[in-house]
């Protein structure tokens, strides 16, 4: 069984704060473990293949139950609980009664990890959404790796006018033929090259566009939309208010995932593009809000 090694708890000299580089195996998986400044000697955390797969599964799905993991890996519940305990002790996931989840409701998964997590699902969603955007349309596109995939899927469109607070999208779409890109001002976030803040909101409020293409971090069972950064939430709210049609792109891992800040409700969204059929309860929420559901094949 192949193992993955992660360095944890580096030795620090007393009174000296040091930055410990992320281990290459951890970086390859997209996990950014946080290690406290302690005087404990360096030691190795060895992940077997099951633990590695378990960790990837939780980060992909957002939450996975112990029973489901035990059945999948064909081991006892006790074995899975020991795996979860080990991983949670090293701040690689969050342990709950009956399962495990991504780390926090106040911090999103690292951007470089989100770029590869659920990538096939995001691309299917992006193609389905882009297929419904006509040529000669005006668009807002907000922050997120799913909306970045939508921007990629729009490469063959003509006559687009795009307003974005996402530098990755701006860099990509400025090379499209017959596509005008306007970039919002504001404070630039280092972690994902996103622009947020009051200046961003004020810029967005100058426009009224045909389609607001948004992503979110969480869709709760009652239809409440949530995200992690209140500044990003204010920007997305402005986009929703200034769009004639609001289209939400979200893969199935966003349902019931914990996030801190309330953004809005599915009733404010005209169409939800996702990759799997939703629950009966969610269908009721969509029907009550008159929100169209598109499941990408």
Protein Blocks (a to p, Z undefined) as FASTA:
>chain_A
ZZddddehiaddehiacdddddfklmmnopacdddddfbdcddddddfklmmmmmmmmmn
opacfklmmmmnopafklmmmmmmmmmmnopaccdehiacdfbfkbccdfklmmmgoklm
mmmmmmmmmmmpcghiacdddedjklmmmmmmmmmpghiacddfbfklmmmmmmpghiac
dddeddddfklopaedjklmmmmmmpccfbdcdddfbdcfkopacdfblklmmmmmmmmm
mpfbdcddddfklgopacfbdfbdfklpfbdcdfbdcdfklmmmmmmnopacdddZZ
